[in-house]
Amino acid sequence: MELAFVASLIASTLIQAPSVQVQAVKTVQGVRPVAVCAAPKGSLFAASLEDRTVCIFDASNRNLVRKFEGHPQPAYAVAYSPNGKLLASGDESGRIMIWDISANKKLVEIRPHTRGVQEVSFSRDSKRIMSTGKDDFIYVHEVSTKKKLKALPGNGANWFSARFLPHVEGYSVGTLGSGATIYSGANAIKLSGVHDGNSVFDVDVSAALSRAVTAGRDGNAAIWDAKSGKKIQLLRGHTDWVVRSRFSPNGKLVATSSSDRTVRVWDLKTFTAVKTISDQSAVGAPICFTADGKFLITATLDDFLQIHSVTPPANK
């Protein structure tokens, strides 16, 4: 009888144990990130800071690797190039700076926007840069020449975030007026009709291009079929605006951050939150998974940089 009881207890514990463990391993006091992004390989990530610098850190040993200076105002957008050689940052003055990482210097500076930059993204070949501004414009520039290749006016749609798709030609857009759209080749795939008022702060597309996740002003995140535009699941749990959403490298997890002062990590097999991280930034923490899937980067309620371990790594 006792052996049967113990076996039953062990089985129950195994069933209830979360599939993923997310644990804070380091809070970097005094370092306040306003945007973060992962390097294309390994455990490196970039963070643009409140003090107007742009830094590269190694999540595995918590060390500062590079620091770039020159922005007149904080940069609320930062992106690695897919080839890992360049870093782009866009600030509140409308400036975009592109940094040569190995040379540790500024390579390009342009000022396409009349208001702050909200998002920057490199094309899959690392030759173009896309930027989203508070002036309701999306611009695409050639990195080497600074030539403007495309200007997309929102015409009142309130572009909020736009990013090139991984591995294929195209980009995704989140707006506060008409939901989200994935532009893939000649196809425009709408992801709307779920969030109240169709207000979407952020949209991310998985590396496999199979799923998309949207962050809504209604306090929900949503998972979509990225090819058909059909809703797969609504992720409920946040109690205020969901402002950022990011897939893990293997596409099995999604992290969402909200102005409800939490970051949630969702298992996309069960569509349940396997971790709710409390005491996070009140404006919605910047978030990213490192490329090796071993770490999740966020910001605390004091807006300090926080590094979390992810076990097992979300890269397989």
VEXVO-315068 format. One record per residue: x, y, z of N, C-alpha, C in turn; residue in one letter. Coordinates in steps of 0.05 Angstrom, whole numbers. Each point is the difference from the previous one (the first is absolute). Layout:
<baro <X; Y; Z>; <X; Y; Z>; <X; Y; Z>; 'a'>;
...
! end
This chain:
<baro <17; -24; 0>; <-17; 24; 0>; <17; 25; 0>; 'm'>;
<baro <22; 0; 18>; <17; 23; 2>; <15; 4; -26>; 'e'>;
<baro <10; -21; -13>; <14; 2; -25>; <-18; 11; -22>; 'l'>;
<baro <-25; -8; 0>; <-19; 10; -20>; <-5; 29; 3>; 'a'>;
<baro <-2; 8; 26>; <-5; 29; 7>; <24; 17; -10>; 'f'>;
<baro <25; -10; 6>; <24; 15; -8>; <2; 2; -30>; 'v'>;
<baro <-6; -22; -14>; <1; 0; -29>; <-20; 20; -12>; 'a'>;
<baro <-24; 0; 13>; <-21; 19; -9>; <8; 29; 4>; 's'>;
<baro <13; 5; 23>; <9; 27; 7>; <21; 10; -20>; 'l'>;
<baro <19; -18; -6>; <22; 6; -19>; <-12; 6; -27>; 'i'>;
<baro <-18; -16; -9>; <-13; 3; -27>; <-15; 27; -1>; 'a'>;
<baro <-14; 6; 22>; <-15; 25; 1>; <19; 24; -1>; 's'>;
<baro <22; -2; 14>; <20; 22; -1>; <11; 4; -27>; 't'>;
<baro <6; -22; -14>; <11; 1; -27>; <-20; 13; -19>; 'l'>;
<baro <-25; -7; 2>; <-20; 11; -17>; <-4; 30; 4>; 'i'>;
<baro <2; 8; 25>; <-5; 28; 7>; <24; 18; -5>; 'q'>;
<baro <24; -12; -1>; <24; 16; -4>; <0; 14; -26>; 'a'>;
<baro <6; 26; -1>; <1; 14; -25>; <20; -11; -19>; 'p'>;
<baro <-5; 2; -26>; <18; -11; -20>; <25; 17; -2>; 's'>;
<baro <-1; 25; 8>; <23; 18; -2>; <3; 15; 26>; 'v'>;
<baro <25; 3; 9>; <6; 15; 24>; <13; 26; -9>; 'q'>;
<baro <-11; 22; 10>; <11; 27; -5>; <7; 13; 27>; 'v'>;
<baro <25; 6; 4>; <10; 9; 26>; <18; 24; -3>; 'q'>;
<baro <-5; 21; 15>; <18; 24; 0>; <27; -8; 11>; 'a'>;
<baro <21; 7; -15>; <27; -7; 9>; <17; 25; 4>; 'v'>;
<baro <-9; 23; -10>; <16; 25; 4>; <-17; 24; -5>; 'k'>;
<baro <1; 19; 19>; <-11; 27; -4>; <23; 19; 1>; 't'>;
<baro <3; 15; -22>; <23; 18; -3>; <-8; 28; 10>; 'v'>;
<baro <7; 6; 25>; <-8; 25; 12>; <11; 24; -15>; 'q'>;
<baro <-16; 20; -4>; <9; 25; -13>; <0; -1; -30>; 'g'>;
<baro <-4; -23; -12>; <-1; -3; -30>; <-29; -2; -8>; 'v'>;
<baro <-10; 21; -14>; <-28; 2; -6>; <-5; -2; -31>; 'r'>;
<baro <-7; -23; -9>; <-5; -4; -29>; <-28; 10; -8>; 'p'>;
<baro <-1; 13; -24>; <-26; 8; -11>; <-7; -17; -24>; 'v'>;
<baro <20; -14; -11>; <-5; -19; -22>; <22; -21; 1>; 'a'>;
<baro <-7; -25; -8>; <20; -21; -1>; <-5; -17; -25>; 'v'>;
<baro <22; -14; -8>; <-3; -19; -23>; <23; -20; 3>; 'c'>;
<baro <-5; -24; -11>; <20; -21; 1>; <18; 0; -24>; 'a'>;
<baro <25; -8; 5>; <18; -4; -22>; <-9; -25; -16>; 'a'>;
<baro <7; -3; -25>; <-9; -24; -15>; <11; -26; 9>; 'p'>;
<baro <21; 0; 16>; <11; -25; 11>; <8; 4; 29>; 'k'>;
<baro <0; -22; 15>; <11; 0; 27>; <-17; 14; 20>; 'g'>;
<baro <14; 10; 21>; <-14; 12; 23>; <3; 31; 1>; 's'>;
<baro <11; 12; -21>; <3; 29; 0>; <-27; 13; -5>; 'l'>;
<baro <-4; 24; 11>; <-23; 16; -6>; <8; 30; 2>; 'f'>;
<baro <-15; 16; -13>; <4; 29; 0>; <-22; 14; 16>; 'a'>;
<baro <8; 21; 14>; <-20; 16; 15>; <6; 30; -4>; 'a'>;
<baro <-20; 15; -9>; <3; 29; 0>; <-10; 10; 27>; 's'>;
<baro <15; 18; 12>; <-4; 7; 28>; <-12; 28; 3>; 'l'>;
<baro <-11; 4; 23>; <-12; 26; 7>; <21; 23; -1>; 'e'>;
<baro <26; -7; 4>; <21; 20; 0>; <10; 7; -28>; 'd'>;
<baro <-14; -10; -21>; <5; 6; -28>; <23; -17; -12>; 'r'>;
<baro <11; -19; 15>; <20; -18; -12>; <-14; -24; -11>; 't'>;
<baro <14; -15; -17>; <-9; -25; -11>; <22; -21; 7>; 'v'>;
<baro <-8; -21; 14>; <20; -19; 11>; <-6; -29; -10>; 'c'>;
<baro <22; -15; -1>; <-3; -29; -6>; <10; -15; 25>; 'i'>;
<baro <-17; -19; 9>; <6; -16; 24>; <1; -29; -7>; 'f'>;
<baro <14; -16; 16>; <0; -29; -2>; <-17; -10; 23>; 'd'>;
<baro <-23; -12; -6>; <-18; -10; 21>; <12; -23; 16>; 'a'>;
<baro <18; -15; -12>; <11; -23; 13>; <19; 7; 24>; 's'>;
<baro <15; 22; -3>; <17; 8; 22>; <-7; 28; 11>; 'n'>;
<baro <-21; 12; -11>; <-10; 26; 8>; <19; 23; -5>; 'r'>;
<baro <19; -4; -18>; <21; 21; -5>; <-9; 19; -22>; 'n'>;
<baro <10; 25; 3>; <-3; 20; -22>; <21; -6; -21>; 'l'>;
<baro <-8; -1; -25>; <18; -7; -22>; <8; 25; -16>; 'v'>;
<baro <-20; 17; -6>; <4; 24; -17>; <-17; 22; 11>; 'r'>;
<baro <9; 25; -4>; <-17; 23; 6>; <3; 20; -23>; 'k'>;
<baro <-23; 10; -10>; <0; 20; -21>; <-13; 26; 11>; 'f'>;
<baro <12; 23; -7>; <-11; 25; 9>; <-3; 19; -24>; 'e'>;
<baro <-20; 18; 3>; <-4; 20; -21>; <-29; 9; -3>; 'g'>;
<baro <-19; -15; 10>; <-28; 8; -2>; <-5; 25; 18>; 'h'>;
<baro <-14; 20; -11>; <-7; 24; 16>; <-23; -6; 19>; 'p'>;
<baro <-16; -20; -6>; <-23; -8; 17>; <0; -31; 2>; 'q'>;
<baro <-14; -11; 20>; <-1; -30; 2>; <-11; -13; -25>; 'p'>;
<baro <11; -23; -6>; <-9; -15; -24>; <-20; -22; 9>; 'a'>;
<baro <-24; 3; -9>; <-22; -18; 7>; <-3; -23; -20>; 'y'>;
<baro <20; -3; -18>; <0; -21; -19>; <28; -10; -5>; 'a'>;
<baro <4; -26; -1>; <27; -11; -5>; <-3; -27; -14>; 'v'>;
<baro <18; -5; -19>; <-1; -25; -15>; <28; -9; -9>; 'a'>;
<baro <4; -26; 1>; <24; -12; -11>; <-5; -7; -30>; 'y'>;
<baro <21; 2; -16>; <-2; -10; -28>; <2; -30; 1>; 's'>;
<baro <-13; -14; -19>; <1; -29; 0>; <28; -12; -3>; 'p'>;
<baro <19; 15; -13>; <27; -10; -2>; <17; 6; 25>; 'n'>;
<baro <-12; 13; 20>; <13; 5; 25>; <22; 21; 0>; 'g'>;
<baro <3; 15; -22>; <21; 19; -3>; <-8; 28; 8>; 'k'>;
<baro <-26; 6; -2>; <-10; 27; 4>; <-21; 1; 22>; 'l'>;
<baro <-2; 24; 12>; <-21; 5; 20>; <-13; 27; -7>; 'l'>;
<baro <-26; 1; 0>; <-15; 25; -6>; <-15; 9; 24>; 'a'>;
<baro <-1; 26; 4>; <-16; 11; 22>; <-13; 26; -9>; 's'>;
<baro <-25; 3; 8>; <-16; 24; -7>; <-9; 15; 24>; 'g'>;
<baro <3; 26; 1>; <-5; 15; 24>; <-24; 19; -2>; 'd'>;
<baro <-5; 14; 22>; <-23; 18; 2>; <2; 25; -17>; 'e'>;
<baro <24; 6; -11>; <4; 23; -17>; <-6; -7; -29>; 's'>;
<baro <-7; -26; -6>; <-5; -9; -27>; <25; -10; -14>; 'g'>;
<baro <23; -1; 14>; <25; -9; -12>; <2; -30; 1>; 'r'>;
<baro <13; -11; -20>; <8; -29; 0>; <30; -1; -3>; 'i'>;
<baro <13; -15; 17>; <29; -4; -2>; <5; -30; -4>; 'm'>;
<baro <18; -5; -18>; <8; -28; -6>; <29; -3; 8>; 'i'>;
<baro <6; -19; 17>; <26; -3; 12>; <14; -25; -12>; 'w'>;
<baro <26; 3; -6>; <17; -22; -7>; <10; -12; 26>; 'd'>;
<baro <-9; -25; 5>; <5; -12; 27>; <30; -6; 4>; 'i'>;
<baro <13; -13; -20>; <28; -8; 4>; <18; 25; 1>; 's'>;
<baro <-6; 21; -15>; <16; 24; 0>; <-7; 18; 23>; 'a'>;
<baro <-22; -6; 14>; <-9; 15; 23>; <-4; 30; -7>; 'n'>;
<baro <-14; 5; -23>; <-3; 28; -8>; <-27; 3; -16>; 'k'>;
<baro <-8; 25; -2>; <-24; 7; -15>; <7; -1; -30>; 'k'>;
<baro <-17; -15; -15>; <4; -3; -28>; <-17; 19; -16>; 'l'>;
<baro <-26; 3; 8>; <-19; 16; -15>; <-18; 15; 20>; 'v'>;
<baro <-8; 24; -8>; <-20; 15; 15>; <-19; 13; -19>; 'e'>;
<baro <-26; -4; 4>; <-20; 13; -16>; <-22; 10; 18>; 'i'>;
<baro <-15; 19; -10>; <-22; 11; 17>; <-25; 2; -18>; 'r'>;
<baro <-13; -23; -5>; <-23; 0; -18>; <-26; 9; 13>; 'p'>;
<baro <-2; -3; 26>; <-25; 5; 14>; <-1; 27; 13>; 'h'>;
<baro <-24; 12; 1>; <-3; 26; 13>; <-7; -3; 29>; 't'>;
<baro <-6; -24; 9>; <-5; -6; 28>; <16; -26; 7>; 'r'>;
<baro <-4; -9; 24>; <15; -23; 10>; <-3; -26; -16>; 'g'>;
<baro <22; -16; 1>; <0; -26; -14>; <-10; -21; 20>; 'v'>;
<baro <-19; -17; -9>; <-11; -20; 18>; <10; -28; -6>; 'q'>;
<baro <9; -5; -25>; <10; -27; -7>; <20; 3; -23>; 'e'>;
<baro <21; -17; 1>; <18; -3; -22>; <4; -29; -6>; 'v'>;
<baro <6; -7; -25>; <3; -28; -8>; <17; -2; -25>; 's'>;
<baro <18; -20; -1>; <16; -5; -23>; <-13; -20; -18>; 'f'>;
<baro <4; 2; -26>; <-9; -20; -19>; <17; -25; 3>; 's'>;
<baro <-10; -22; -11>; <14; -26; 4>; <28; 0; -11>; 'r'>;
<baro <6; 17; -20>; <27; 1; -12>; <17; 22; 14>; 'd'>;
<baro <-11; 13; 21>; <14; 20; 16>; <7; 25; -16>; 's'>;
<baro <-12; 4; -24>; <7; 23; -17>; <-20; 23; 2>; 'k'>;
<baro <-23; -5; 12>; <-20; 21; 3>; <-9; 3; 29>; 'r'>;
<baro <-9; 24; 6>; <-10; 5; 27>; <-28; 11; -1>; 'i'>;
<baro <-18; -11; 15>; <-28; 10; 1>; <-4; 14; 27>; 'm'>;
<baro <-14; 23; 0>; <-4; 14; 25>; <-30; 9; 1>; 's'>;
<baro <-10; -1; 24>; <-28; 9; 6>; <1; 24; 18>; 't'>;
<baro <-14; 22; -7>; <2; 24; 16>; <-27; 9; 11>; 'g'>;
<baro <2; 16; 21>; <-24; 12; 12>; <-13; 21; -19>; 'k'>;
<baro <14; 6; -22>; <-12; 18; -20>; <-18; -15; -19>; 'd'>;
<baro <-6; -26; 6>; <-18; -17; -16>; <11; -6; -28>; 'd'>;
<baro <27; -4; -1>; <13; -8; -25>; <18; -24; 5>; 'f'>;
<baro <1; -17; -20>; <20; -22; -1>; <19; 7; -23>; 'i'>;
<baro <26; -1; 5>; <20; 5; -20>; <18; -25; -3>; 'y'>;
<baro <9; -4; -25>; <20; -20; -6>; <24; 14; -13>; 'v'>;
<baro <23; -4; 11>; <24; 12; -11>; <21; -22; -7>; 'h'>;
<baro <16; 6; -19>; <23; -17; -6>; <23; 7; 19>; 'e'>;
<baro <11; -19; 14>; <20; 5; 20>; <25; 13; -11>; 'v'>;
<baro <10; -11; -22>; <27; 9; -10>; <-1; 28; -11>; 's'>;
<baro <-22; 9; -12>; <-2; 26; -13>; <-18; 20; 15>; 't'>;
<baro <-15; -10; 19>; <-20; 16; 15>; <-24; 9; -18>; 'k'>;
<baro <-1; -11; -24>; <-21; 7; -19>; <-27; -10; 10>; 'k'>;
<baro <-20; 18; -2>; <-27; -8; 8>; <-13; -16; -23>; 'k'>;
<baro <-8; -25; 7>; <-11; -18; -20>; <-30; 0; 0>; 'l'>;
<baro <-12; 6; 23>; <-29; -2; 3>; <-10; 17; 23>; 'k'>;
<baro <-23; 13; -4>; <-13; 16; 21>; <-29; -9; 1>; 'a'>;
<baro <-9; -10; 23>; <-27; -9; 3>; <-15; 17; 20>; 'l'>;
<baro <-18; 18; -9>; <-15; 16; 19>; <-23; -16; 13>; 'p'>;
<baro <-4; 3; 25>; <-22; -14; 14>; <-27; 12; -6>; 'g'>;
<baro <0; 26; -8>; <-26; 14; -6>; <-20; -3; 23>; 'n'>;
<baro <10; 3; 25>; <-17; -2; 23>; <-3; -27; 12>; 'g'>;
<baro <13; -20; -12>; <-2; -28; 11>; <17; -3; 26>; 'a'>;
<baro <18; 19; 4>; <18; -1; 24>; <17; -25; 0>; 'n'>;
<baro <19; -1; -19>; <19; -22; 0>; <14; -1; 27>; 'w'>;
<baro <2; -23; 12>; <13; -2; 26>; <26; -17; -2>; 'f'>;
<baro <-1; -21; -16>; <24; -16; -2>; <0; -14; -28>; 's'>;
<baro <24; 0; -12>; <3; -14; -26>; <27; -14; 0>; 'a'>;
<baro <0; -25; -9>; <25; -15; -1>; <1; -17; -25>; 'r'>;
<baro <24; -2; -11>; <4; -19; -22>; <-5; -28; 9>; 'f'>;
<baro <-10; -17; -17>; <-4; -29; 6>; <27; -14; 0>; 'l'>;
<baro <3; -21; 16>; <25; -15; -1>; <0; -19; -24>; 'p'>;
<baro <22; -2; -14>; <5; -20; -21>; <-15; 5; -27>; 'h'>;
<baro <-21; 15; 0>; <-14; 5; -26>; <-4; 30; -3>; 'v'>;
<baro <-7; 9; -25>; <-5; 28; -5>; <-28; 7; 10>; 'e'>;
<baro <-1; 21; 16>; <-25; 9; 11>; <3; 13; 27>; 'g'>;
<baro <-22; 9; 12>; <2; 13; 26>; <-27; -1; 13>; 'y'>;
<baro <0; 4; 27>; <-25; 0; 15>; <-4; 28; 12>; 's'>;
<baro <-25; 8; 3>; <-7; 26; 11>; <-21; -2; 21>; 'v'>;
<baro <4; 14; 22>; <-21; 3; 20>; <-9; 28; 2>; 'g'>;
<baro <-26; 5; 1>; <-11; 27; 0>; <-20; 4; 23>; 't'>;
<baro <-4; 24; 8>; <-21; 6; 20>; <-27; 6; -12>; 'l'>;
<baro <-2; -3; -27>; <-25; 6; -13>; <-13; -23; -15>; 'g'>;
<baro <17; -19; -10>; <-12; -21; -16>; <13; -27; 4>; 's'>;
<baro <9; -5; 25>; <11; -26; 6>; <28; -4; -12>; 'g'>;
<baro <6; -25; -8>; <26; -7; -10>; <-2; -12; -28>; 'a'>;
<baro <21; 2; -15>; <1; -11; -27>; <28; -12; -5>; 't'>;
<baro <0; -23; -13>; <26; -12; -9>; <1; 3; -30>; 'i'>;
<baro <20; 14; -10>; <4; 4; -29>; <21; -20; -8>; 'y'>;
<baro <-8; -21; -14>; <19; -20; -9>; <-2; -3; -30>; 's'>;
<baro <21; 10; -14>; <-1; 0; -29>; <-23; 18; -9>; 'g'>;
<baro <-17; -11; -17>; <-23; 15; -10>; <-25; -3; 18>; 'a'>;
<baro <3; -15; 22>; <-23; -5; 17>; <0; 19; 24>; 'n'>;
<baro <-24; 9; 7>; <-4; 16; 24>; <-20; -15; 18>; 'a'>;
<baro <10; -11; 22>; <-15; -17; 18>; <-8; 16; 24>; 'i'>;
<baro <-26; 5; 3>; <-11; 16; 22>; <-3; -18; 25>; 'k'>;
<baro <8; 12; 23>; <-3; -13; 26>; <-17; 20; 17>; 'l'>;
<baro <-25; 1; -5>; <-17; 20; 13>; <-26; -13; 8>; 's'>;
<baro <-15; 15; 17>; <-26; -10; 8>; <-1; -14; 27>; 'g'>;
<baro <23; -1; 13>; <1; -13; 27>; <3; 21; 22>; 'v'>;
<baro <19; 18; -4>; <5; 20; 21>; <-21; 23; -2>; 'h'>;
<baro <-10; 9; 23>; <-19; 22; 0>; <11; 24; -14>; 'd'>;
<baro <-16; 11; -19>; <9; 23; -15>; <22; -6; -19>; 'g'>;
<baro <8; -26; -2>; <22; -9; -18>; <26; 15; 6>; 'n'>;
<baro <4; 7; 25>; <25; 14; 8>; <22; -20; 7>; 's'>;
<baro <20; -1; -17>; <23; -19; 4>; <25; 16; 3>; 'v'>;
<baro <13; -3; 23>; <26; 13; 5>; <23; -14; -13>; 'f'>;
<baro <-1; -27; -2>; <23; -15; -9>; <-10; -25; -14>; 'd'>;
<baro <16; -9; -20>; <-5; -25; -13>; <27; -13; -6>; 'v'>;
<baro <2; -26; 7>; <25; -14; -5>; <-7; -25; -16>; 'd'>;
<baro <18; -9; -18>; <-4; -23; -16>; <22; -20; 7>; 'v'>;
<baro <-8; -26; 3>; <20; -20; 8>; <20; -4; -22>; 's'>;
<baro <24; -11; 8>; <21; -4; -19>; <-8; -19; -22>; 'a'>;
<baro <-18; -19; 7>; <-10; -19; -20>; <-21; 12; -18>; 'a'>;
<baro <-9; 24; 5>; <-20; 15; -15>; <-27; -14; 1>; 'l'>;
<baro <-5; -16; 20>; <-25; -15; 2>; <-20; 14; 18>; 's'>;
<baro <9; 15; 20>; <-18; 13; 18>; <7; 29; 4>; 'r'>;
<baro <-20; 15; 9>; <5; 28; 7>; <-13; 5; 28>; 'a'>;
<baro <10; 19; 14>; <-12; 8; 26>; <-3; 30; 0>; 'v'>;
<baro <-24; 9; 9>; <-5; 28; 2>; <-4; 8; 29>; 't'>;
<baro <8; 25; 6>; <-3; 11; 27>; <-21; 22; -2>; 'a'>;
<baro <-22; -3; 15>; <-23; 18; -3>; <-4; 20; 22>; 'g'>;
<baro <-12; 22; -8>; <-7; 21; 20>; <-23; -9; 18>; 'r'>;
<baro <-14; -21; -7>; <-22; -11; 16>; <9; -17; 23>; 'd'>;
<baro <27; -4; 3>; <10; -16; 22>; <4; -30; -8>; 'g'>;
<baro <-3; -6; -25>; <3; -28; -9>; <23; -2; -20>; 'n'>;
<baro <11; -24; -2>; <18; -7; -23>; <-15; -21; -16>; 'a'>;
<baro <7; -3; -25>; <-14; -19; -17>; <21; -15; -18>; 'a'>;
<baro <-5; -25; -3>; <17; -17; -18>; <-15; -5; -26>; 'i'>;
<baro <14; 3; -22>; <-12; -2; -27>; <15; -20; -17>; 'w'>;
<baro <-14; -10; -20>; <13; -14; -22>; <11; 21; -18>; 'd'>;
<baro <26; 1; -3>; <13; 22; -15>; <-5; -1; -30>; 'a'>;
<baro <-9; -23; -10>; <-4; -3; -29>; <-29; 5; -8>; 'k'>;
<baro <-19; -7; 18>; <-28; 4; -6>; <-12; 24; 13>; 's'>;
<baro <13; 9; 21>; <-11; 23; 16>; <-22; -8; 19>; 'g'>;
<baro <-5; -26; 4>; <-21; -9; 18>; <10; -1; 29>; 'k'>;
<baro <-17; 8; 18>; <7; -1; 28>; <1; -28; 10>; 'k'>;
<baro <21; -6; 15>; <4; -27; 12>; <-9; 1; 29>; 'i'>;
<baro <8; 20; 15>; <-6; 1; 28>; <3; 28; 11>; 'q'>;
<baro <-17; 8; 18>; <3; 25; 15>; <13; -6; 26>; 'l'>;
<baro <21; 15; 7>; <14; -4; 25>; <-9; 21; 21>; 'l'>;
<baro <-16; -10; 19>; <-12; 18; 20>; <15; -2; 26>; 'r'>;
<baro <2; 22; 14>; <12; 0; 27>; <10; 27; 8>; 'g'>;
<baro <11; 16; -19>; <8; 27; 7>; <-24; 17; 7>; 'h'>;
<baro <4; 20; 16>; <-22; 17; 9>; <2; 28; -10>; 't'>;
<baro <19; 5; -18>; <3; 27; -12>; <12; -4; -28>; 'd'>;
<baro <7; 21; -13>; <11; -1; -27>; <23; -21; -2>; 'w'>;
<baro <-1; -16; -21>; <23; -17; -7>; <16; 15; -21>; 'v'>;
<baro <24; 8; 6>; <15; 18; -18>; <22; -13; -16>; 'v'>;
<baro <9; -23; 9>; <21; -14; -15>; <-5; -30; 0>; 'r'>;
<baro <8; -13; -22>; <-3; -29; -2>; <24; -11; -16>; 's'>;
<baro <11; -22; 9>; <23; -12; -14>; <0; -30; 2>; 'r'>;
<baro <5; -13; -23>; <4; -29; -1>; <27; -8; 11>; 'f'>;
<baro <2; -24; 11>; <26; -11; 6>; <12; -10; -26>; 's'>;
<baro <26; -5; -1>; <13; -9; -25>; <-13; -25; -12>; 'p'>;
<baro <-9; -19; 17>; <-12; -24; -11>; <-30; 2; -5>; 'n'>;
<baro <-12; 23; 6>; <-28; 5; -6>; <-19; -14; 19>; 'g'>;
<baro <10; -12; 21>; <-17; -15; 19>; <-10; 17; 23>; 'k'>;
<baro <13; 23; 4>; <-8; 18; 21>; <-5; 28; -11>; 'l'>;
<baro <-16; 15; 14>; <-4; 28; -5>; <2; 16; 26>; 'v'>;
<baro <15; 22; -1>; <1; 18; 23>; <-16; 25; -6>; 'a'>;
<baro <-16; 9; 19>; <-16; 24; -4>; <5; 18; 24>; 't'>;
<baro <1; 26; -5>; <3; 19; 22>; <-23; 20; 0>; 's'>;
<baro <-7; 9; 23>; <-24; 16; 3>; <4; 23; 19>; 's'>;
<baro <-16; 21; -3>; <0; 22; 20>; <-13; -8; 26>; 's'>;
<baro <-8; -25; 2>; <-10; -10; 27>; <23; -9; 17>; 'd'>;
<baro <25; 7; -9>; <25; -5; 16>; <7; -30; 1>; 'r'>;
<baro <-8; -15; -20>; <9; -28; -1>; <10; -6; -28>; 't'>;
<baro <17; -21; -1>; <7; -14; -25>; <-9; -28; 3>; 'v'>;
<baro <-14; -10; -21>; <-9; -28; 1>; <14; -16; -22>; 'r'>;
<baro <6; -25; 7>; <12; -19; -20>; <-21; -22; -5>; 'v'>;
<baro <-7; -3; -25>; <-22; -19; -8>; <11; -24; -14>; 'w'>;
<baro <-10; -23; 7>; <6; -25; -14>; <-20; -3; -23>; 'd'>;
<baro <10; -1; -25>; <-18; 0; -23>; <-11; -28; -7>; 'l'>;
<baro <7; -19; 16>; <-12; -27; -3>; <-26; -1; 16>; 'k'>;
<baro <0; 13; 23>; <-24; -1; 18>; <-14; 28; 0>; 't'>;
<baro <14; 21; -10>; <-11; 27; 0>; <-5; 10; 29>; 'f'>;
<baro <18; -9; 18>; <-2; 9; 28>; <25; 15; 8>; 't'>;
<baro <-2; 17; 19>; <23; 15; 11>; <16; -18; 18>; 'a'>;
<baro <24; -7; -7>; <17; -17; 17>; <16; 17; 20>; 'v'>;
<baro <0; 27; -4>; <13; 17; 19>; <-12; 28; -2>; 'k'>;
<baro <-6; 12; 23>; <-8; 28; 2>; <22; 14; 16>; 't'>;
<baro <14; 18; -12>; <21; 15; 14>; <-11; 26; 10>; 'i'>;
<baro <0; 4; 25>; <-12; 23; 13>; <21; 23; 3>; 's'>;
<baro <-10; 23; 8>; <17; 23; 5>; <17; 8; -24>; 'd'>;
<baro <-13; 1; -23>; <13; 8; -24>; <-8; 29; -8>; 'q'>;
<baro <14; 11; -19>; <-4; 28; -8>; <-29; 7; -3>; 's'>;
<baro <-9; 22; 11>; <-28; 9; -1>; <-9; 10; -27>; 'a'>;
<baro <19; 5; -18>; <-7; 8; -27>; <1; -23; -20>; 'v'>;
<baro <5; -24; 11>; <4; -24; -17>; <29; -5; -5>; 'g'>;
<baro <11; -21; 12>; <29; -5; -1>; <8; -6; -28>; 'a'>;
<baro <23; 10; -9>; <12; -10; -25>; <8; -29; 4>; 'p'>;
<baro <-4; -17; -20>; <5; -29; 3>; <13; -11; -25>; 'i'>;
<baro <16; -21; 5>; <11; -17; -22>; <11; -25; 12>; 'c'>;
<baro <-1; -22; -16>; <14; -24; 6>; <27; 1; -14>; 'f'>;
<baro <21; -10; 13>; <26; -2; -14>; <-2; -22; -21>; 't'>;
<baro <17; 1; -20>; <-1; -19; -23>; <5; -29; 9>; 'a'>;
<baro <15; -4; 21>; <5; -27; 9>; <-24; -11; 17>; 'd'>;
<baro <-20; 17; 4>; <-24; -8; 15>; <4; -4; 30>; 'g'>;
<baro <23; 8; 10>; <6; -5; 28>; <-8; 23; 19>; 'k'>;
<baro <-6; 23; -12>; <-6; 23; 17>; <-23; 17; -11>; 'f'>;
<baro <-14; 12; 19>; <-21; 20; -7>; <8; 26; 14>; 'l'>;
<baro <0; 22; -16>; <8; 26; 10>; <-25; 17; 4>; 'i'>;
<baro <-1; 13; 24>; <-23; 18; 7>; <11; 24; 15>; 't'>;
<baro <-19; 16; 11>; <8; 22; 18>; <-19; 0; 24>; 'a'>;
<baro <11; 7; 23>; <-15; -1; 25>; <-18; 24; 4>; 't'>;
<baro <-14; 1; 21>; <-18; 22; 7>; <16; 26; 3>; 'l'>;
<baro <25; -2; 8>; <18; 23; 2>; <14; 5; -27>; 'd'>;
<baro <-8; -15; -20>; <10; 2; -28>; <29; -9; -2>; 'd'>;
<baro <9; -18; 19>; <27; -11; -1>; <0; -24; -18>; 'f'>;
<baro <22; -4; -14>; <4; -24; -17>; <-2; -25; 16>; 'l'>;
<baro <-15; -20; -10>; <-3; -25; 14>; <4; -23; -19>; 'q'>;
<baro <16; -20; 8>; <6; -23; -16>; <-12; -25; 13>; 'i'>;
<baro <-15; -16; -15>; <-13; -24; 10>; <11; -24; -15>; 'h'>;
<baro <5; -22; 14>; <8; -25; -13>; <-26; -14; -10>; 's'>;
<baro <3; -14; -22>; <-22; -16; -11>; <9; -29; -2>; 'v'>;
<baro <-14; -18; 14>; <8; -28; 2>; <-24; -18; -7>; 't'>;
<baro <2; -18; -19>; <23; -3; -18>; <1; 23; -20>; 'p'>;
<baro <23; 4; -13>; <3; 22; -19>; <-21; -2; -22>; 'p'>;
<baro <-11; 23; -7>; <-22; 1; -20>; <11; 4; -28>; 'a'>;
<baro <20; -16; -7>; <11; 2; -27>; <0; -26; -16>; 'n'>;
<baro <-14; -21; 11>; <0; -26; -13>; <-29; -9; -3>; 'k'>;
! end
